[in-house]
Amino acid sequence: MSNVFDDRKKAFEAKYQHDEEQRFRLVSHRNHLFGLWAAEALGLTGADAETYARGVVEVELTARGEDAVIGRVLGDLAARGIDIGEGRLRIKLEKCQGQAEARERAHPREPF
């Protein structure tokens, strides 16, 4: 009987790990897309835009949360004199979430 419970526990742990990895990938991809959008708004292109987008992804990793991501982009845009409200940024972040989810469904586990 113990083996049944051990097997069940391992299955739950494996599913939890899979779900967390998928959530991490989606959030990272969402933030990357959001960072690329913000980079374009800031007038960045090419490698500079990619570097900025990676920086936005890192904000989530270090500060843990979309509020930190929004705050970073909002501050960067404001520093360049670009007046955009937090609400508009949250709407854009939601759109990026949808794009990330659609891409994951179409191309699971493919790096972004």
N, CA, C and O atoms as CSV, one atom per row, in Angstrom:
chain,resi,resn,atom,element,x,y,z
A,1,MET,N,N,0.821,-1.185,0.000
A,1,MET,CA,C,0.000,0.000,0.000
A,1,MET,C,C,0.873,1.260,0.000
A,1,MET,O,O,0.514,2.287,-0.576
A,2,SER,N,N,2.005,1.151,0.650
A,2,SER,CA,C,2.916,2.286,0.728
A,2,SER,C,C,3.388,2.715,-0.659
A,2,SER,O,O,3.536,3.909,-0.923
A,3,ASN,N,N,3.624,1.742,-1.549
A,3,ASN,CA,C,4.078,2.063,-2.897
A,3,ASN,C,C,3.046,2.872,-3.665
A,3,ASN,O,O,3.405,3.759,-4.439
A,4,VAL,N,N,1.774,2.577,-3.461
A,4,VAL,CA,C,0.713,3.321,-4.140
A,4,VAL,C,C,0.764,4.785,-3.722
A,4,VAL,O,O,0.670,5.681,-4.561
A,5,PHE,N,N,0.914,5.021,-2.433
A,5,PHE,CA,C,0.983,6.395,-1.943
A,5,PHE,C,C,2.262,7.087,-2.407
A,5,PHE,O,O,2.246,8.268,-2.754
A,6,ASP,N,N,3.366,6.346,-2.410
A,6,ASP,CA,C,4.624,6.920,-2.896
A,6,ASP,C,C,4.513,7.275,-4.372
A,6,ASP,O,O,4.958,8.342,-4.795
A,7,ASP,N,N,3.919,6.378,-5.153
A,7,ASP,CA,C,3.743,6.644,-6.582
A,7,ASP,C,C,2.845,7.857,-6.805
A,7,ASP,O,O,3.117,8.698,-7.662
A,8,ARG,N,N,1.798,7.931,-6.039
A,8,ARG,CA,C,0.871,9.061,-6.164
A,8,ARG,C,C,1.573,10.374,-5.783
A,8,ARG,O,O,1.401,11.395,-6.448
A,9,LYS,N,N,2.354,10.330,-4.718
A,9,LYS,CA,C,3.095,11.514,-4.286
A,9,LYS,C,C,4.076,11.957,-5.371
A,9,LYS,O,O,4.175,13.147,-5.669
A,10,LYS,N,N,4.796,11.011,-5.958
A,10,LYS,CA,C,5.748,11.332,-7.019
A,10,LYS,C,C,5.037,11.921,-8.231
A,10,LYS,O,O,5.544,12.847,-8.864
A,11,ALA,N,N,3.866,11.386,-8.552
A,11,ALA,CA,C,3.098,11.903,-9.687
A,11,ALA,C,C,2.652,13.341,-9.430
A,11,ALA,O,O,2.737,14.186,-10.322
A,12,PHE,N,N,2.181,13.622,-8.222
A,12,PHE,CA,C,1.777,14.990,-7.879
A,12,PHE,C,C,2.974,15.938,-7.920
A,12,PHE,O,O,2.864,17.065,-8.405
A,13,GLU,N,N,4.112,15.480,-7.411
A,13,GLU,CA,C,5.310,16.315,-7.424
A,13,GLU,C,C,5.763,16.591,-8.852
A,13,GLU,O,O,6.163,17.711,-9.171
A,14,ALA,N,N,5.703,15.579,-9.710
A,14,ALA,CA,C,6.090,15.761,-11.107
A,14,ALA,C,C,5.150,16.739,-11.812
A,14,ALA,O,O,5.599,17.587,-12.583
A,15,LYS,N,N,3.852,16.621,-11.549
A,15,LYS,CA,C,2.887,17.536,-12.158
A,15,LYS,C,C,3.114,18.954,-11.661
A,15,LYS,O,O,3.069,19.903,-12.444
A,16,TYR,N,N,3.357,19.105,-10.370
A,16,TYR,CA,C,3.616,20.431,-9.807
A,16,TYR,C,C,4.849,21.050,-10.460
A,16,TYR,O,O,4.837,22.220,-10.840
A,17,GLN,N,N,5.911,20.259,-10.588
A,17,GLN,CA,C,7.133,20.756,-11.212
A,17,GLN,C,C,6.859,21.164,-12.656
A,17,GLN,O,O,7.310,22.222,-13.094
A,18,HIS,N,N,6.135,20.348,-13.389
A,18,HIS,CA,C,5.797,20.661,-14.777
A,18,HIS,C,C,4.987,21.952,-14.861
A,18,HIS,O,O,5.276,22.818,-15.688
A,19,ASP,N,N,3.978,22.078,-14.009
A,19,ASP,CA,C,3.126,23.272,-14.013
A,19,ASP,C,C,3.925,24.529,-13.685
A,19,ASP,O,O,3.710,25.577,-14.293
A,20,GLU,N,N,4.841,24.430,-12.731
A,20,GLU,CA,C,5.665,25.585,-12.359
A,20,GLU,C,C,6.621,25.961,-13.484
A,20,GLU,O,O,6.832,27.145,-13.748
A,21,GLU,N,N,7.200,24.965,-14.149
A,21,GLU,CA,C,8.087,25.245,-15.277
A,21,GLU,C,C,7.317,25.929,-16.400
A,21,GLU,O,O,7.809,26.878,-17.010
A,22,GLN,N,N,6.121,25.448,-16.665
A,22,GLN,CA,C,5.306,26.050,-17.717
A,22,GLN,C,C,4.921,27.482,-17.344
A,22,GLN,O,O,4.980,28.376,-18.188
A,23,ARG,N,N,4.529,27.706,-16.096
A,23,ARG,CA,C,4.183,29.055,-15.651
A,23,ARG,C,C,5.390,29.984,-15.785
A,23,ARG,O,O,5.255,31.123,-16.231
A,24,PHE,N,N,6.565,29.496,-15.397
A,24,PHE,CA,C,7.789,30.283,-15.508
A,24,PHE,C,C,8.058,30.659,-16.961
A,24,PHE,O,O,8.382,31.808,-17.260
A,25,ARG,N,N,7.922,29.687,-17.863
A,25,ARG,CA,C,8.151,29.952,-19.286
A,25,ARG,C,C,7.169,30.986,-19.822
A,25,ARG,O,O,7.558,31.900,-20.549
A,26,LEU,N,N,5.899,30.843,-19.463
A,26,LEU,CA,C,4.887,31.779,-19.948
A,26,LEU,C,C,5.142,33.191,-19.431
A,26,LEU,O,O,5.077,34.154,-20.196
A,27,VAL,N,N,5.427,33.319,-18.152
A,27,VAL,CA,C,5.673,34.641,-17.573
A,27,VAL,C,C,6.934,35.257,-18.177
A,27,VAL,O,O,6.957,36.449,-18.481
A,28,SER,N,N,7.968,34.463,-18.349
A,28,SER,CA,C,9.201,34.976,-18.947
A,28,SER,C,C,8.962,35.432,-20.377
A,28,SER,O,O,9.438,36.491,-20.786
A,29,HIS,N,N,8.226,34.632,-21.135
A,29,HIS,CA,C,7.942,35.005,-22.526
A,29,HIS,C,C,7.059,36.249,-22.576
A,29,HIS,O,O,7.286,37.145,-23.388
A,30,ARG,N,N,6.053,36.300,-21.704
A,30,ARG,CA,C,5.186,37.484,-21.636
A,30,ARG,C,C,6.024,38.729,-21.374
A,30,ARG,O,O,5.868,39.743,-22.054
A,31,ASN,N,N,6.907,38.650,-20.392
A,31,ASN,CA,C,7.722,39.807,-20.043
A,31,ASN,C,C,8.688,40.179,-21.156
A,31,ASN,O,O,8.989,41.357,-21.351
A,32,HIS,N,N,9.172,39.189,-21.882
A,32,HIS,CA,C,10.059,39.457,-23.013
A,32,HIS,C,C,9.305,40.222,-24.096
A,32,HIS,O,O,9.804,41.216,-24.624
A,33,LEU,N,N,8.106,39.757,-24.425
A,33,LEU,CA,C,7.289,40.463,-25.415
A,33,LEU,C,C,6.973,41.886,-24.951
A,33,LEU,O,O,7.041,42.832,-25.736
A,34,PHE,N,N,6.633,42.026,-23.687
A,34,PHE,CA,C,6.335,43.335,-23.112
A,34,PHE,C,C,7.570,44.236,-23.176
A,34,PHE,O,O,7.469,45.421,-23.492
A,35,GLY,N,N,8.722,43.666,-22.877
A,35,GLY,CA,C,9.970,44.418,-22.944
A,35,GLY,C,C,10.300,44.868,-24.352
A,35,GLY,O,O,10.783,45.982,-24.554
A,36,LEU,N,N,10.040,44.002,-25.337
A,36,LEU,CA,C,10.278,44.389,-26.730
A,36,LEU,C,C,9.349,45.525,-27.146
A,36,LEU,O,O,9.756,46.449,-27.850
A,37,TRP,N,N,8.094,45.444,-26.701
A,37,TRP,CA,C,7.141,46.516,-27.002
A,37,TRP,C,C,7.614,47.829,-26.374
A,37,TRP,O,O,7.613,48.871,-27.030
A,38,ALA,N,N,8.017,47.774,-25.104
A,38,ALA,CA,C,8.480,48.976,-24.412
A,38,ALA,C,C,9.750,49.518,-25.060
A,38,ALA,O,O,9.920,50.732,-25.179
A,39,ALA,N,N,10.634,48.624,-25.475
A,39,ALA,CA,C,11.866,49.049,-26.133
A,39,ALA,C,C,11.550,49.836,-27.401
A,39,ALA,O,O,12.179,50.855,-27.685
A,40,GLU,N,N,10.581,49.357,-28.150
A,40,GLU,CA,C,10.173,50.071,-29.363
A,40,GLU,C,C,9.637,51.460,-29.004
A,40,GLU,O,O,9.955,52.444,-29.671
A,41,ALA,N,N,8.824,51.534,-27.950
A,41,ALA,CA,C,8.288,52.825,-27.504
A,41,ALA,C,C,9.410,53.764,-27.059
A,41,ALA,O,O,9.295,54.984,-27.186
A,42,LEU,N,N,10.482,53.191,-26.543
A,42,LEU,CA,C,11.630,53.979,-26.093
A,42,LEU,C,C,12.575,54.331,-27.240
A,42,LEU,O,O,13.547,55.061,-27.046
A,43,GLY,N,N,12.290,53.815,-28.428
A,43,GLY,CA,C,13.126,54.095,-29.585
A,43,GLY,C,C,14.326,53.178,-29.717
A,43,GLY,O,O,15.263,53.488,-30.453
A,44,LEU,N,N,14.313,52.060,-29.020
A,44,LEU,CA,C,15.420,51.103,-29.088
A,44,LEU,C,C,15.167,50.098,-30.204
A,44,LEU,O,O,14.024,49.724,-30.466
A,45,THR,N,N,16.228,49.667,-30.853
A,45,THR,CA,C,16.114,48.672,-31.920
A,45,THR,C,C,17.232,47.648,-31.788
A,45,THR,O,O,18.194,47.845,-31.045
A,46,GLY,N,N,17.085,46.558,-32.519
A,46,GLY,CA,C,18.124,45.546,-32.607
A,46,GLY,C,C,18.578,45.003,-31.268
A,46,GLY,O,O,17.768,44.643,-30.413
A,47,ALA,N,N,19.895,44.950,-31.105
A,47,ALA,CA,C,20.481,44.381,-29.888
A,47,ALA,C,C,20.099,45.190,-28.650
A,47,ALA,O,O,19.939,44.627,-27.567
A,48,ASP,N,N,19.953,46.504,-28.803
A,48,ASP,CA,C,19.559,47.334,-27.655
A,48,ASP,C,C,18.155,46.978,-27.187
A,48,ASP,O,O,17.892,46.929,-25.985
A,49,ALA,N,N,17.259,46.730,-28.128
A,49,ALA,CA,C,15.888,46.340,-27.776
A,49,ALA,C,C,15.881,44.981,-27.087
A,49,ALA,O,O,15.162,44.779,-26.108
A,50,GLU,N,N,16.677,44.057,-27.596
A,50,GLU,CA,C,16.757,42.719,-27.004
A,50,GLU,C,C,17.336,42.787,-25.590
A,50,GLU,O,O,16.842,42.115,-24.685
A,51,THR,N,N,18.362,43.582,-25.402
A,51,THR,CA,C,18.960,43.750,-24.078
A,51,THR,C,C,17.951,44.342,-23.100
A,51,THR,O,O,17.861,43.906,-21.953
A,52,TYR,N,N,17.200,45.328,-23.553
A,52,TYR,CA,C,16.179,45.931,-22.693
A,52,TYR,C,C,15.126,44.891,-22.318
A,52,TYR,O,O,14.738,44.791,-21.154
A,53,ALA,N,N,14.663,44.117,-23.302
A,53,ALA,CA,C,13.639,43.096,-23.047
A,53,ALA,C,C,14.137,42.068,-22.037
A,53,ALA,O,O,13.386,41.649,-21.156
A,54,ARG,N,N,15.379,41.667,-22.157
A,54,ARG,CA,C,15.943,40.716,-21.185
A,54,ARG,C,C,16.005,41.327,-19.792
A,54,ARG,O,O,15.820,40.635,-18.791
A,55,GLY,N,N,16.265,42.614,-19.737
A,55,GLY,CA,C,16.264,43.302,-18.452
A,55,GLY,C,C,14.889,43.297,-17.805
A,55,GLY,O,O,14.769,43.175,-16.586
A,56,VAL,N,N,13.853,43.428,-18.621
A,56,VAL,CA,C,12.481,43.375,-18.104
A,56,VAL,C,C,12.188,41.976,-17.565
A,56,VAL,O,O,11.543,41.835,-16.526
A,57,VAL,N,N,12.652,40.954,-18.257
A,57,VAL,CA,C,12.473,39.577,-17.781
A,57,VAL,C,C,13.169,39.402,-16.431
A,57,VAL,O,O,12.617,38.778,-15.524
A,58,GLU,N,N,14.361,39.945,-16.297
A,58,GLU,CA,C,15.120,39.810,-15.046
A,58,GLU,C,C,14.431,40.492,-13.871
A,58,GLU,O,O,14.574,40.055,-12.729
A,59,VAL,N,N,13.684,41.558,-14.141
A,59,VAL,CA,C,12.959,42.233,-13.059
A,59,VAL,C,C,12.010,41.249,-12.387
A,59,VAL,O,O,11.922,41.205,-11.160
A,60,GLU,N,N,11.308,40.466,-13.184
A,60,GLU,CA,C,10.377,39.464,-12.634
A,60,GLU,C,C,11.136,38.438,-11.800
A,60,GLU,O,O,10.650,37.995,-10.760
A,61,LEU,N,N,12.312,38.067,-12.251
A,61,LEU,CA,C,13.086,37.043,-11.548
A,61,LEU,C,C,13.619,37.545,-10.212
A,61,LEU,O,O,13.698,36.785,-9.248
A,62,THR,N,N,13.984,38.819,-10.153
A,62,THR,CA,C,14.564,39.346,-8.919
A,62,THR,C,C,13.521,39.933,-7.978
A,62,THR,O,O,13.622,39.768,-6.762
A,63,ALA,N,N,12.532,40.608,-8.519
A,63,ALA,CA,C,11.541,41.271,-7.670
A,63,ALA,C,C,10.268,40.446,-7.509
A,63,ALA,O,O,9.476,40.699,-6.600
A,64,ARG,N,N,10.067,39.472,-8.373
A,64,ARG,CA,C,8.911,38.567,-8.315
A,64,ARG,C,C,7.583,39.310,-8.339
A,64,ARG,O,O,7.007,39.624,-7.297
A,65,GLY,N,N,7.123,39.575,-9.517
A,65,GLY,CA,C,5.791,40.123,-9.621
A,65,GLY,C,C,5.629,41.082,-10.773
A,65,GLY,O,O,6.554,41.794,-11.163
A,66,GLU,N,N,4.416,41.079,-11.308
A,66,GLU,CA,C,4.162,41.951,-12.448
A,66,GLU,C,C,4.144,43.417,-12.038
A,66,GLU,O,O,4.370,44.285,-12.881
A,67,ASP,N,N,3.885,43.717,-10.777
A,67,ASP,CA,C,3.935,45.115,-10.336
A,67,ASP,C,C,5.337,45.686,-10.532
A,67,ASP,O,O,5.488,46.845,-10.918
A,68,ALA,N,N,6.350,44.885,-10.270
A,68,ALA,CA,C,7.730,45.327,-10.460
A,68,ALA,C,C,8.026,45.538,-11.941
A,68,ALA,O,O,8.722,46.485,-12.309
A,69,VAL,N,N,7.505,44.665,-12.783
A,69,VAL,CA,C,7.701,44.788,-14.231
A,69,VAL,C,C,7.035,46.067,-14.729
A,69,VAL,O,O,7.639,46.842,-15.471
A,70,ILE,N,N,5.793,46.282,-14.318
A,70,ILE,CA,C,5.066,47.492,-14.704
A,70,ILE,C,C,5.814,48.732,-14.206
A,70,ILE,O,O,5.970,49.708,-14.940
A,71,GLY,N,N,6.270,48.684,-12.969
A,71,GLY,CA,C,6.994,49.815,-12.397
A,71,GLY,C,C,8.258,50.147,-13.162
A,71,GLY,O,O,8.565,51.318,-13.385
A,72,ARG,N,N,8.988,49.128,-13.563
A,72,ARG,CA,C,10.226,49.343,-14.323
A,72,ARG,C,C,9.928,50.027,-15.645
A,72,ARG,O,O,10.552,51.031,-15.986
A,73,VAL,N,N,8.972,49.481,-16.392
A,73,VAL,CA,C,8.653,50.032,-17.709
A,73,VAL,C,C,8.041,51.427,-17.569
A,73,VAL,O,O,8.379,52.334,-18.329
A,74,LEU,N,N,7.156,51.595,-16.614
A,74,LEU,CA,C,6.531,52.898,-16.385
A,74,LEU,C,C,7.593,53.956,-16.081
A,74,LEU,O,O,7.542,55.066,-16.611
A,75,GLY,N,N,8.544,53.606,-15.232
A,75,GLY,CA,C,9.627,54.528,-14.893
A,75,GLY,C,C,10.512,54.860,-16.081
A,75,GLY,O,O,10.892,56.014,-16.276
A,76,ASP,N,N,10.841,53.846,-16.876
A,76,ASP,CA,C,11.690,54.071,-18.045
A,76,ASP,C,C,10.991,54.952,-19.075
A,76,ASP,O,O,11.609,55.839,-19.665
A,77,LEU,N,N,9.706,54.704,-19.288
A,77,LEU,CA,C,8.954,55.529,-20.238
A,77,LEU,C,C,8.845,56.968,-19.727
A,77,LEU,O,O,9.026,57.916,-20.491
A,78,ALA,N,N,8.552,57.124,-18.449
A,78,ALA,CA,C,8.431,58.465,-17.867
A,78,ALA,C,C,9.754,59.222,-17.960
A,78,ALA,O,O,9.763,60.429,-18.203
A,79,ALA,N,N,10.872,58.517,-17.766
A,79,ALA,CA,C,12.185,59.150,-17.847
A,79,ALA,C,C,12.460,59.696,-19.243
A,79,ALA,O,O,13.228,60.645,-19.401
A,80,ARG,N,N,11.843,59.106,-20.243
A,80,ARG,CA,C,11.988,59.579,-21.624
A,80,ARG,C,C,10.880,60.548,-22.018
A,80,ARG,O,O,10.778,60.947,-23.178
A,81,GLY,N,N,10.053,60.922,-21.049
A,81,GLY,CA,C,8.984,61.869,-21.329
A,81,GLY,C,C,7.780,61.263,-22.019
A,81,GLY,O,O,6.961,61.983,-22.590
A,82,ILE,N,N,7.664,59.950,-21.972
A,82,ILE,CA,C,6.533,59.259,-22.592
A,82,ILE,C,C,5.480,59.051,-21.519
A,82,ILE,O,O,5.682,58.302,-20.563
A,83,ASP,N,N,4.351,59.730,-21.695
A,83,ASP,CA,C,3.285,59.696,-20.692
A,83,ASP,C,C,2.286,58.599,-21.054
A,83,ASP,O,O,1.488,58.745,-21.980
A,84,ILE,N,N,2.347,57.526,-20.321
A,84,ILE,CA,C,1.415,56.416,-20.529
A,84,ILE,C,C,0.989,55.932,-19.145
A,84,ILE,O,O,1.816,55.770,-18.248
A,85,GLY,N,N,-0.271,55.711,-18.992
A,85,GLY,CA,C,-0.779,55.322,-17.684
A,85,GLY,C,C,-0.497,53.872,-17.336
A,85,GLY,O,O,-0.284,53.026,-18.205
A,86,GLU,N,N,-0.503,53.617,-16.049
A,86,GLU,CA,C,-0.289,52.252,-15.562
A,86,GLU,C,C,-1.356,51.307,-16.107
A,86,GLU,O,O,-1.059,50.158,-16.432
A,87,GLY,N,N,-2.582,51.778,-16.208
A,87,GLY,CA,C,-3.672,50.948,-16.733
A,87,GLY,C,C,-3.413,50.488,-18.154
A,87,GLY,O,O,-3.669,49.333,-18.496
A,88,ARG,N,N,-2.907,51.385,-18.980
A,88,ARG,CA,C,-2.589,51.008,-20.369
A,88,ARG,C,C,-1.466,49.986,-20.412
A,88,ARG,O,O,-1.472,49.081,-21.247
A,89,LEU,N,N,-0.504,50.134,-19.512
A,89,LEU,CA,C,0.590,49.159,-19.461
A,89,LEU,C,C,0.070,47.787,-19.033
A,89,LEU,O,O,0.501,46.763,-19.564
A,90,ARG,N,N,-0.840,47.768,-18.087
A,90,ARG,CA,C,-1.406,46.485,-17.639
A,90,ARG,C,C,-2.199,45.815,-18.761
A,90,ARG,O,O,-2.160,44.594,-18.905
A,91,ILE,N,N,-2.912,46.608,-19.550
A,91,ILE,CA,C,-3.645,46.056,-20.694
A,91,ILE,C,C,-2.659,45.454,-21.692
A,91,ILE,O,O,-2.885,44.357,-22.204
A,92,LYS,N,N,-1.570,46.163,-21.969
A,92,LYS,CA,C,-0.557,45.649,-22.895
A,92,LYS,C,C,0.079,44.376,-22.340
A,92,LYS,O,O,0.335,43.434,-23.089
A,93,LEU,N,N,0.333,44.345,-21.040
A,93,LEU,CA,C,0.910,43.154,-20.420
A,93,LEU,C,C,-0.034,41.964,-20.565
A,93,LEU,O,O,0.411,40.843,-20.813
A,94,GLU,N,N,-1.326,42.201,-20.413
A,94,GLU,CA,C,-2.319,41.131,-20.603
A,94,GLU,C,C,-2.315,40.631,-22.044
A,94,GLU,O,O,-2.431,39.430,-22.287
A,95,LYS,N,N,-2.184,41.546,-22.996
A,95,LYS,CA,C,-2.119,41.135,-24.405
A,95,LYS,C,C,-0.870,40.295,-24.659
A,95,LYS,O,O,-0.914,39.311,-25.397
A,96,CYS,N,N,0.230,40.688,-24.048
A,96,CYS,CA,C,1.466,39.912,-24.180
A,96,CYS,C,C,1.302,38.529,-23.561
A,96,CYS,O,O,1.855,37.553,-24.067
A,97,GLN,N,N,0.546,38.438,-22.470
A,97,GLN,CA,C,0.257,37.142,-21.849
A,97,GLN,C,C,-0.489,36.254,-22.842
A,97,GLN,O,O,-0.158,35.079,-23.002
A,98,GLY,N,N,-1.487,36.814,-23.500
A,98,GLY,CA,C,-2.242,36.053,-24.496
A,98,GLY,C,C,-1.365,35.585,-25.642
A,98,GLY,O,O,-1.498,34.454,-26.108
A,99,GLN,N,N,-0.468,36.452,-26.100
A,99,GLN,CA,C,0.450,36.077,-27.176
A,99,GLN,C,C,1.385,34.955,-26.730
A,99,GLN,O,O,1.652,34.024,-27.490
A,100,ALA,N,N,1.874,35.048,-25.509
A,100,ALA,CA,C,2.775,34.015,-24.985
A,100,ALA,C,C,2.050,32.678,-24.864
A,100,ALA,O,O,2.612,31.634,-25.192
A,101,GLU,N,N,0.808,32.707,-24.397
A,101,GLU,CA,C,0.025,31.472,-24.272
A,101,GLU,C,C,-0.250,30.858,-25.639
A,101,GLU,O,O,-0.155,29.641,-25.802
A,102,ALA,N,N,-0.589,31.686,-26.618
A,102,ALA,CA,C,-0.857,31.180,-27.967
A,102,ALA,C,C,0.397,30.548,-28.568
A,102,ALA,O,O,0.325,29.497,-29.205
A,103,ARG,N,N,1.529,31.185,-28.365
A,103,ARG,CA,C,2.779,30.639,-28.898
A,103,ARG,C,C,3.136,29.318,-28.223
A,103,ARG,O,O,3.604,28.386,-28.878
A,104,GLU,N,N,2.915,29.242,-26.918
A,104,GLU,CA,C,3.219,28.006,-26.188
A,104,GLU,C,C,2.330,26.866,-26.669
A,104,GLU,O,O,2.781,25.726,-26.774
A,105,ARG,N,N,1.076,27.171,-26.959
A,105,ARG,CA,C,0.178,26.126,-27.482
A,105,ARG,C,C,0.632,25.666,-28.866
A,105,ARG,O,O,0.583,24.476,-29.178
A,106,ALA,N,N,1.071,26.609,-29.688
A,106,ALA,CA,C,1.484,26.280,-31.053
A,106,ALA,C,C,2.857,25.619,-31.101
A,106,ALA,O,O,3.098,24.734,-31.922
A,107,HIS,N,N,3.749,26.049,-30.226
A,107,HIS,CA,C,5.135,25.552,-30.233
A,107,HIS,C,C,5.594,25.264,-28.810
A,107,HIS,O,O,6.425,25.996,-28.271
A,108,PRO,N,N,5.067,24.210,-28.194
A,108,PRO,CA,C,5.430,23.932,-26.800
A,108,PRO,C,C,6.927,23.685,-26.636
A,108,PRO,O,O,7.573,23.029,-27.454
A,109,ARG,N,N,7.444,24.235,-25.552
A,109,ARG,CA,C,8.838,24.043,-25.140
A,109,ARG,C,C,9.876,24.618,-26.099
A,109,ARG,O,O,11.074,24.416,-25.901
A,110,GLU,N,N,9.440,25.323,-27.120
A,110,GLU,CA,C,10.391,25.953,-28.029
A,110,GLU,C,C,10.880,27.248,-27.389
A,110,GLU,O,O,10.068,28.030,-26.895
A,111,PRO,N,N,12.185,27.488,-27.386
A,111,PRO,CA,C,12.679,28.719,-26.764
A,111,PRO,C,C,12.160,29.958,-27.490
A,111,PRO,O,O,11.947,29.935,-28.702
A,112,PHE,N,N,11.961,31.029,-26.741
A,112,PHE,CA,C,11.476,32.255,-27.370
A,112,PHE,C,C,12.614,33.175,-27.690
A,112,PHE,O,O,12.398,34.262,-28.226
